[in-house]
Amino acid sequence: MEPVLTPSAVEIIQLALAPIFLIVGIGTLVNVATGRVSRVIDRARWFENLAREEPERINQKARREIRALNKRMRLANWSINFLIGSAVVTCINVMLVMVNGLIIANLDTTIIVTFMVCMTFLTGGLIAFFLEVSLATATLKIRAVDISQFKKN
């Protein structure tokens, strides 16, 4: 016996696929954000070890960087929380699309509202991610290098 999908079942699956791709994209963003968190943690641990072994090296510049790391960690965590919230709401949205196609109920408004909530969370996650990257870039100090030493004679 071969299963046969009705056109409505195929349409329901097609409608549910678009948000699934959104979940994949959100997952990629979460992966990038967690990578940034791990870098912040590594740097914070480095300062922690430095403070334990050579406390005299924790000067004003180090304190500024530690404060920036704290802000970066907070922003990265906000980003991850918003992105995970967006993914969860997207999953709910997919379930609502499936239920809307299976039962005789008009869940269109609910589906649109959950999608808008998903986009709001996604926007919050991207803004927090942008702020974290901006803060990291702003606190990065690259010493000026004398280019003349690299010129050929």
MDAnalysis code that builds the backbone (N, CA, C; Angstrom):
import MDAnalysis as mda
import numpy as np

u = mda.Universe.empty(459, n_residues=153, atom_resindex=np.repeat(np.arange(153), 3), trajectory=True)
u.add_TopologyAttr("name", ["N", "CA", "C"] * 153)
u.add_TopologyAttr("resid", np.arange(1, 154))
u.add_TopologyAttr("resname", ["MET", "GLU", "PRO", "VAL", "LEU", "THR", "PRO", "SER", "ALA", "VAL", "GLU", "ILE", "ILE", "GLN", "LEU", "ALA", "LEU", "ALA", "PRO", "ILE", "PHE", "LEU", "ILE", "VAL", "GLY", "ILE", "GLY", "THR", "LEU", "VAL", "ASN", "VAL", "ALA", "THR", "GLY", "ARG", "VAL", "SER", "ARG", "VAL", "ILE", "ASP", "ARG", "ALA", "ARG", "TRP", "PHE", "GLU", "ASN", "LEU", "ALA", "ARG", "GLU", "GLU", "PRO", "GLU", "ARG", "ILE", "ASN", "GLN", "LYS", "ALA", "ARG", "ARG", "GLU", "ILE", "ARG", "ALA", "LEU", "ASN", "LYS", "ARG", "MET", "ARG", "LEU", "ALA", "ASN", "TRP", "SER", "ILE", "ASN", "PHE", "LEU", "ILE", "GLY", "SER", "ALA", "VAL", "VAL", "THR", "CYS", "ILE", "ASN", "VAL", "MET", "LEU", "VAL", "MET", "VAL", "ASN", "GLY", "LEU", "ILE", "ILE", "ALA", "ASN", "LEU", "ASP", "THR", "THR", "ILE", "ILE", "VAL", "THR", "PHE", "MET", "VAL", "CYS", "MET", "THR", "PHE", "LEU", "THR", "GLY", "GLY", "LEU", "ILE", "ALA", "PHE", "PHE", "LEU", "GLU", "VAL", "SER", "LEU", "ALA", "THR", "ALA", "THR", "LEU", "LYS", "ILE", "ARG", "ALA", "VAL", "ASP", "ILE", "SER", "GLN", "PHE", "LYS", "LYS", "ASN"])
u.atoms.positions = np.array([
    [0.838, -1.165, 0.000],
    [0.000, 0.000, 0.000],
    [0.892, 1.239, 0.000],
    [0.675, 2.111, -0.916],
    [1.483, 3.312, -1.074],
    [0.735, 4.516, -0.502],
    [1.402, 5.263, 0.405],
    [0.717, 6.433, 0.956],
    [0.572, 7.527, -0.109],
    [-0.575, 8.180, -0.071],
    [-0.831, 9.252, -1.018],
    [-1.098, 10.529, -0.227],
    [-0.323, 11.571, -0.521],
    [-0.546, 12.857, 0.131],
    [-1.531, 13.668, -0.690],
    [-2.499, 14.200, -0.015],
    [-3.451, 15.052, -0.714],
    [-2.779, 16.385, -1.015],
    [-3.300, 17.116, -2.013],
    [-2.700, 18.421, -2.314],
    [-2.648, 19.340, -1.100],
    [-3.663, 19.270, -0.222],
    [-3.655, 20.144, 0.942],
    [-2.513, 19.769, 1.903],
    [-2.221, 18.477, 2.032],
    [-1.119, 18.054, 2.904],
    [0.214, 18.537, 2.338],
    [0.378, 18.449, 1.040],
    [1.605, 18.931, 0.403],
    [1.734, 20.433, 0.596],
    [0.641, 21.155, 0.437],
    [0.658, 22.601, 0.635],
    [1.006, 22.967, 2.073],
    [0.476, 22.199, 3.020],
    [0.767, 22.456, 4.439],
    [2.268, 22.291, 4.694],
    [2.842, 21.228, 4.167],
    [4.278, 20.978, 4.337],
    [5.094, 22.087, 3.675],
    [4.672, 22.522, 2.500],
    [5.383, 23.601, 1.809],
    [5.332, 24.891, 2.618],
    [4.178, 25.189, 3.193],
    [4.052, 26.396, 4.020],
    [4.914, 26.306, 5.278],
    [5.045, 25.104, 5.828],
    [5.816, 24.931, 7.050],
    [7.316, 24.946, 6.790],
    [7.726, 24.714, 5.556],
    [9.163, 24.658, 5.252],
    [9.859, 26.013, 5.345],
    [9.210, 27.078, 4.936],
    [9.851, 28.400, 4.957],
    [10.334, 28.773, 6.365],
    [9.495, 28.633, 7.400],
    [9.999, 28.941, 8.742],
    [11.117, 27.991, 9.202],
    [11.139, 26.778, 8.687],
    [12.197, 25.832, 9.056],
    [13.549, 26.371, 8.594],
    [13.595, 26.956, 7.404],
    [14.833, 27.560, 6.925],
    [15.232, 28.742, 7.814],
    [14.261, 29.458, 8.320],
    [14.530, 30.550, 9.249],
    [15.188, 30.005, 10.515],
    [14.711, 28.882, 11.001],
    [15.298, 28.258, 12.191],
    [16.757, 27.885, 11.931],
    [17.049, 27.376, 10.745],
    [18.427, 27.027, 10.394],
    [19.314, 28.275, 10.428],
    [18.824, 29.371, 9.864],
    [19.582, 30.624, 9.885],
    [19.800, 31.139, 11.297],
    [18.766, 31.045, 12.116],
    [18.885, 31.482, 13.509],
    [19.907, 30.610, 14.236],
    [19.884, 29.313, 13.958],
    [20.858, 28.406, 14.572],
    [22.287, 28.787, 14.224],
    [22.495, 29.206, 12.982],
    [23.828, 29.646, 12.560],
    [24.242, 30.901, 13.321],
    [23.308, 31.827, 13.487],
    [23.602, 33.045, 14.252],
    [23.920, 32.722, 15.715],
    [23.177, 31.792, 16.301],
    [23.437, 31.382, 17.684],
    [24.841, 30.774, 17.788],
    [25.219, 29.984, 16.795],
    [26.546, 29.383, 16.775],
    [27.629, 30.462, 16.767],
    [27.455, 31.483, 15.949],
    [28.426, 32.585, 15.885],
    [28.459, 33.339, 17.219],
    [27.299, 33.618, 17.777],
    [27.233, 34.366, 19.040],
    [27.875, 33.572, 20.182],
    [27.649, 32.271, 20.235],
    [28.266, 31.469, 21.293],
    [29.780, 31.399, 21.107],
    [30.238, 31.429, 19.872],
    [31.677, 31.487, 19.618],
    [32.277, 32.769, 20.174],
    [31.563, 33.853, 20.020],
    [32.039, 35.139, 20.553],
    [32.042, 35.112, 22.075],
    [31.037, 34.490, 22.670],
    [30.992, 34.369, 24.132],
    [32.209, 33.580, 24.620],
    [32.547, 32.518, 23.921],
    [33.694, 31.714, 24.366],
    [34.993, 32.515, 24.291],
    [35.118, 33.381, 23.288],
    [36.310, 34.240, 23.219],
    [36.356, 35.230, 24.376],
    [35.210, 35.796, 24.718],
    [35.144, 36.729, 25.853],
    [35.514, 35.991, 27.138],
    [34.989, 34.783, 27.308],
    [35.292, 33.993, 28.504],
    [36.788, 33.680, 28.574],
    [37.380, 33.285, 27.459],
    [38.816, 32.999, 27.440],
    [39.627, 34.212, 27.864],
    [39.271, 35.376, 27.336],
    [39.998, 36.596, 27.674],
    [39.788, 36.953, 29.152],
    [38.574, 36.800, 29.645],
    [38.290, 37.093, 31.052],
    [39.077, 36.146, 31.962],
    [39.174, 34.884, 31.594],
    [39.966, 33.925, 32.381],
    [41.446, 34.295, 32.363],
    [41.909, 34.803, 31.220],
    [43.298, 35.231, 31.128],
    [43.563, 36.351, 32.136],
    [42.630, 37.321, 32.200],
    [42.769, 38.411, 33.165],
    [42.668, 37.892, 34.596],
    [41.809, 36.915, 34.809],
    [41.665, 36.337, 36.142],
    [42.985, 35.700, 36.598],
    [43.612, 34.935, 35.712],
    [44.901, 34.328, 36.031],
    [45.975, 35.391, 36.253],
    [45.951, 36.412, 35.411],
    [46.914, 37.504, 35.548],
    [46.752, 38.195, 36.903],
    [45.520, 38.445, 37.298],
    [45.254, 39.108, 38.581],
    [45.717, 38.249, 39.749],
    [45.621, 36.940, 39.607],
    [46.042, 36.036, 40.673],
    [47.574, 35.938, 40.738],
    [48.223, 35.869, 39.565],
    [49.667, 35.660, 39.520],
    [50.476, 36.952, 39.567],
    [49.994, 37.993, 38.888],
    [50.714, 39.261, 38.833],
    [49.733, 40.434, 38.989],
    [49.186, 40.617, 40.179],
    [48.152, 41.646, 40.375],
    [48.613, 43.065, 40.028],
    [49.916, 43.301, 40.100],
    [50.416, 44.642, 39.778],
    [50.220, 44.992, 38.306],
    [50.021, 43.993, 37.448],
    [49.822, 44.250, 36.015],
    [48.387, 44.651, 35.678],
    [47.475, 44.551, 36.631],
    [46.090, 44.978, 36.391],
    [46.034, 46.483, 36.620],
    [46.316, 47.196, 35.553],
    [46.318, 48.660, 35.609],
    [44.988, 49.204, 35.098],
    [44.943, 50.511, 34.902],
    [43.703, 51.165, 34.456],
    [43.264, 50.650, 33.082],
    [44.211, 50.443, 32.202],
    [43.896, 49.932, 30.861],
    [43.277, 48.538, 30.944],
    [43.834, 47.691, 31.796],
    [43.291, 46.339, 31.983],
    [41.887, 46.397, 32.573],
    [41.679, 47.310, 33.517],
    [40.349, 47.450, 34.119],
    [39.314, 47.880, 33.081],
    [39.721, 48.790, 32.178],
    [38.808, 49.215, 31.100],
    [38.454, 48.028, 30.208],
    [39.451, 47.223, 29.888],
    [39.169, 46.068, 29.041],
    [38.274, 45.056, 29.752],
    [38.480, 44.862, 31.028],
    [37.634, 43.944, 31.802],
    [36.190, 44.447, 31.821],
    [36.007, 45.761, 32.005],
    [34.643, 46.332, 31.961],
    [34.016, 46.128, 30.584],
    [34.822, 46.319, 29.528],
    [34.317, 46.112, 28.161],
    [33.946, 44.639, 27.942],
    [34.761, 43.734, 28.489],
    [34.443, 42.300, 28.373],
    [33.131, 41.979, 29.076],
    [32.906, 42.611, 30.217],
    [31.659, 42.409, 30.954],
    [30.459, 42.879, 30.127],
    [30.586, 44.044, 29.505],
    [29.507, 44.564, 28.654],
    [29.301, 43.668, 27.443],
    [30.411, 43.219, 26.844],
    [30.310, 42.336, 25.684],
    [29.598, 41.031, 26.043],
    [29.921, 40.489, 27.213],
    [29.282, 39.241, 27.650],
    [27.787, 39.444, 27.815],
    [27.413, 40.569, 28.426],
    [25.985, 40.861, 28.607],
    [25.267, 40.975, 27.268],
    [25.870, 41.716, 26.329],
    [25.246, 41.889, 25.007],
    [25.162, 40.567, 24.253],
    [26.216, 39.763, 24.324],
    [26.201, 38.462, 23.644],
    [25.124, 37.555, 24.243],
    [24.981, 37.591, 25.566],
    [23.929, 36.787, 26.204],
    [22.537, 37.262, 25.800],
    [22.351, 38.576, 25.734],
    [21.059, 39.104, 25.260],
    [20.809, 38.631, 23.831],
    [21.835, 38.696, 23.004],
    [21.697, 38.266, 21.620],
    [21.268, 36.806, 21.545],
    [21.950, 35.956, 22.289],
    [21.623, 34.522, 22.283],
    [20.205, 34.300, 22.802],
    [19.841, 34.972, 23.883],
    [18.485, 34.803, 24.436],
    [17.413, 35.214, 23.430],
    [17.605, 36.363, 22.780],
    [16.644, 36.800, 21.772],
    [16.575, 35.818, 20.607],
    [17.735, 35.349, 20.147],
    [17.755, 34.425, 19.010],
    [17.086, 33.098, 19.353],
    [17.348, 32.573, 20.545],
    [16.704, 31.327, 20.971],
    [15.198, 31.541, 21.101],
    [14.802, 32.681, 21.653],
    [13.373, 33.001, 21.732],
    [12.738, 33.047, 20.360],
    [13.451, 33.627, 19.409],
    [12.960, 33.686, 18.033],
    [12.788, 32.288, 17.454],
    [13.749, 31.421, 17.705],
    [13.666, 30.042, 17.191],
    [12.487, 29.295, 17.820],
    [12.283, 29.474, 19.116],
    [11.166, 28.801, 19.801],
    [9.827, 29.283, 19.241],
    [9.689, 30.589, 19.075],
    [8.439, 31.135, 18.529],
    [8.245, 30.664, 17.086],
    [9.326, 30.528, 16.344],
    [9.220, 30.008, 14.973],
    [8.722, 28.567, 14.991],
    [9.194, 27.762, 15.945],
    [8.699, 26.378, 16.068],
    [7.200, 26.367, 16.372],
    [6.788, 27.252, 17.258],
    [5.358, 27.365, 17.561],
    [4.594, 27.771, 16.304],
    [5.176, 28.684, 15.539],
    [4.555, 29.133, 14.298],
    [4.377, 27.968, 13.322],
    [5.391, 27.126, 13.188],
    [5.294, 25.958, 12.295],
    [4.175, 25.033, 12.761],
    [4.101, 24.806, 14.068],
    [3.028, 23.948, 14.580],
    [1.656, 24.544, 14.297],
    [1.530, 25.863, 14.457],
    [0.253, 26.514, 14.175],
    [-0.122, 26.399, 12.695],
    [0.867, 26.525, 11.816],
    [0.602, 26.370, 10.378],
    [0.083, 24.957, 10.099],
    [0.708, 23.971, 10.714],
    [0.268, 22.578, 10.514],
    [-1.145, 22.366, 11.061],
    [-1.385, 22.849, 12.271],
    [-2.716, 22.699, 12.883],
    [-3.763, 23.431, 12.060],
    [-3.420, 24.618, 11.574],
    [-4.358, 25.407, 10.766],
    [-4.764, 24.647, 9.501],
    [-3.848, 23.864, 8.966],
    [-4.166, 23.099, 7.765],
    [-4.911, 21.814, 8.044],
    [-4.817, 21.324, 9.280],
    [-5.431, 20.039, 9.609],
    [-6.830, 20.145, 10.187],
    [-7.113, 21.222, 10.879],
    [-8.435, 21.356, 11.484],
    [-9.171, 22.528, 10.845],
    [-10.453, 22.533, 11.063],
    [-11.255, 23.619, 10.507],
    [-11.285, 24.744, 11.539],
    [-10.257, 25.556, 11.486],
    [-10.145, 26.716, 12.374],
    [-9.345, 27.767, 11.629],
    [-9.623, 28.995, 11.901],
    [-8.894, 30.066, 11.247],
    [-7.872, 30.631, 12.237],
    [-6.644, 30.140, 12.111],
    [-5.563, 30.582, 12.987],
    [-4.654, 31.600, 12.301],
    [-5.139, 32.176, 11.199],
    [-4.298, 33.089, 10.416],
    [-3.765, 34.248, 11.259],
    [-4.613, 34.860, 12.055],
    [-4.180, 35.993, 12.872],
    [-3.114, 35.551, 13.875],
    [-3.331, 34.408, 14.512],
    [-2.371, 33.887, 15.475],
    [-1.036, 33.581, 14.801],
    [-1.093, 33.008, 13.612],
    [0.126, 32.686, 12.868],
    [0.886, 33.965, 12.519],
    [0.179, 34.977, 12.084],
    [0.829, 36.248, 11.744],
    [1.437, 36.889, 12.988],
    [0.697, 36.863, 14.104],
    [1.213, 37.457, 15.343],
    [2.466, 36.724, 15.813],
    [2.449, 35.387, 15.794],
    [3.636, 34.652, 16.227],
    [4.819, 34.922, 15.298],
    [4.555, 35.086, 14.011],
    [5.644, 35.404, 13.089],
    [6.213, 36.791, 13.387],
    [5.327, 37.741, 13.724],
    [5.795, 39.088, 14.075],
    [6.615, 39.057, 15.367],
    [6.204, 38.241, 16.330],
    [6.968, 38.094, 17.572],
    [8.337, 37.495, 17.261],
    [8.345, 36.496, 16.385],
    [9.608, 35.880, 15.961],
    [10.540, 36.926, 15.355],
    [10.013, 37.751, 14.478],
    [10.834, 38.784, 13.824],
    [11.309, 39.837, 14.831],
    [10.471, 40.135, 15.819],
    [10.862, 41.084, 16.858],
    [12.035, 40.532, 17.669],
    [11.929, 39.261, 18.078],
    [13.027, 38.625, 18.813],
    [14.286, 38.544, 17.951],
    [14.112, 38.203, 16.684],
    [15.263, 38.114, 15.781],
    [15.936, 39.483, 15.645],
    [15.129, 40.522, 15.520],
    [15.670, 41.878, 15.433],
    [16.424, 42.244, 16.709],
    [15.855, 41.919, 17.862],
    [16.537, 42.173, 19.134],
    [17.867, 41.441, 19.214],
    [17.879, 40.195, 18.768],
    [19.113, 39.415, 18.776],
    [20.168, 40.002, 17.865],
    [19.741, 40.451, 16.687],
    [20.696, 41.049, 15.746],
    [21.215, 42.398, 16.249],
    [20.354, 43.180, 16.878],
    [20.795, 44.473, 17.427],
    [21.811, 44.241, 18.548],
    [21.516, 43.305, 19.451],
    [22.453, 43.007, 20.539],
    [23.775, 42.480, 19.982],
    [23.692, 41.646, 18.946],
    [24.906, 41.122, 18.306],
    [25.706, 42.260, 17.676],
    [25.010, 43.157, 16.997],
    [25.666, 44.317, 16.381],
    [26.375, 45.167, 17.439],
    [25.692, 45.413, 18.558],
    [26.285, 46.222, 19.623],
    [27.510, 45.532, 20.223],
    [27.444, 44.211, 20.387],
    [28.585, 43.473, 20.936],
    [29.781, 43.562, 19.998],
    [29.551, 43.363, 18.713],
    [30.635, 43.445, 17.733],
    [31.185, 44.865, 17.674],
    [30.310, 45.850, 17.730],
    [30.750, 47.251, 17.713],
    [31.602, 47.579, 18.930],
    [31.185, 47.100, 20.087],
    [31.959, 47.327, 21.305],
    [33.318, 46.636, 21.219],
    [33.335, 45.413, 20.704],
    [34.603, 44.690, 20.557],
    [35.539, 45.442, 19.618],
    [34.997, 45.948, 18.539],
    [35.805, 46.678, 17.566],
    [36.293, 48.002, 18.149],
    [35.435, 48.671, 18.902],
    [35.803, 49.970, 19.483],
    [36.899, 49.825, 20.530],
    [36.909, 48.712, 21.250],
    [37.912, 48.534, 22.299],
    [39.205, 47.920, 21.780],
    [39.205, 47.497, 20.538],
    [40.416, 46.921, 19.952],
    [41.402, 48.036, 19.655],
    [42.555, 47.916, 20.203],
    [43.597, 48.926, 19.978],
    [44.764, 48.257, 19.255],
    [45.017, 48.724, 18.066],
    [46.143, 48.209, 17.296],
    [47.222, 49.276, 17.310],
    [48.383, 48.884, 17.778],
    [49.491, 49.841, 17.828],
    [49.931, 50.200, 16.425],
    [50.252, 51.451, 16.253],
    [50.757, 51.910, 14.957],
    [52.135, 51.295, 14.724],
    [52.337, 50.791, 13.537],
    [53.606, 50.170, 13.178],
    [54.298, 51.088, 12.183],
    [55.569, 51.264, 12.378],
    [56.350, 52.079, 11.462],
    [56.529, 51.316, 10.162],
    [55.851, 51.769, 9.113],
    [55.861, 51.086, 7.810],
    [57.256, 51.137, 7.178],
    [58.045, 52.129, 7.506],
    [59.352, 52.287, 6.868],
    [60.272, 51.095, 7.107],
    [60.068, 50.378, 8.223],
    [60.926, 49.235, 8.489],
    [60.626, 48.046, 7.577],
    [59.484, 48.072, 6.897],
    [59.122, 46.991, 6.003],
    [59.437, 47.306, 4.534],
    [59.841, 48.512, 4.259],
    [60.163, 48.904, 2.883],
    [61.509, 48.320, 2.471],
    [61.561, 47.933, 1.192],
    [62.826, 47.412, 0.663],
    [63.794, 48.563, 0.403],
    [65.051, 48.328, 0.601],
    [66.075, 49.348, 0.370],
    [66.434, 49.458, -1.089],
])
